[in-house]
């Protein structure tokens, strides 16, 4: 497993909100605890909404509210997308402004919400250009709402471009890495696709209905 893929899986594992020790993560991904320490240092320094330390364990910190202001999922998505794009701008003044705005948001949020506000700040070094693929967002979101099948071409492992028919189920961000969870009809299994690695996404005429074994509730946990 490549390091970017392992980092994605680590973030996925932490989504359950439990405390995970470095040894547990090391066993799950067939690496040493020292490697997990480096991975977590990188992820947390880059803005992963998590807390923890060596010898204690690591745990994600989910939050979605601002003082006197309740944000919808779409509003949070817009906030993160906008900061993600501007933070990667070529203009250093814009990058500094994005950093400053992120700091102000962090200060304005209550203590329990601070880490979630930092999700826009994930460093590009681990995953490449996180803004790449954002043009697919309207198509992905519309297909999830309408329960419409998609044909996507995807940059898979080993630099292969694959074509798949999928049932899109959920779109979420993990520290500026946007991930689409879907039932892949091509592989007849659940799959998670990094949006920045989707080359194209085309809505298909076929709709889908919930079927036992193919819904989010049926998706096995990361450690299953």
Number of C-alpha atoms within 10 A of each C-alpha: 10 8 12 14 13 15 19 19 17 21 20 16 19 20 17 15 13 13 15 18 18 22 17 14 23 17 12 14 14 11 14 13 17 13 15 23 19 10 18 23 15 17 21 19 13 20 20 26 26 21 14 16 13 14 10 11 17 21 21 22 19 16 15 16 17 16 9 6 8 11 13 11 11 9 11 15 14 12 14 20 19 14 23 25 18 18 25 18 14 9 10 12 11 14 18 14 14 22 18 12 13 20 14 12 15 18 13 14 18 14 9 12 20 22 21 22 28 23 23 28 21 24 21 16 11 17 18 13 17 25 21 14 17 15 13 16 15 9 14 23 16 13 20 18 11 12 17 20 24 25 16 19 18 21 19 14 11 7 8 10 14 13 16 15 21 24 26 26 21 15 18 15 16 19 26 26 22 20 19 20 19 25 22 20 15 10 11 11 13 20 16 18 17 22 26 21 20 20 16 17 20 15 17 13 8 9 13 11 11 10 8 9 13 19 16 15 9 11 16 10 10 13 7 5
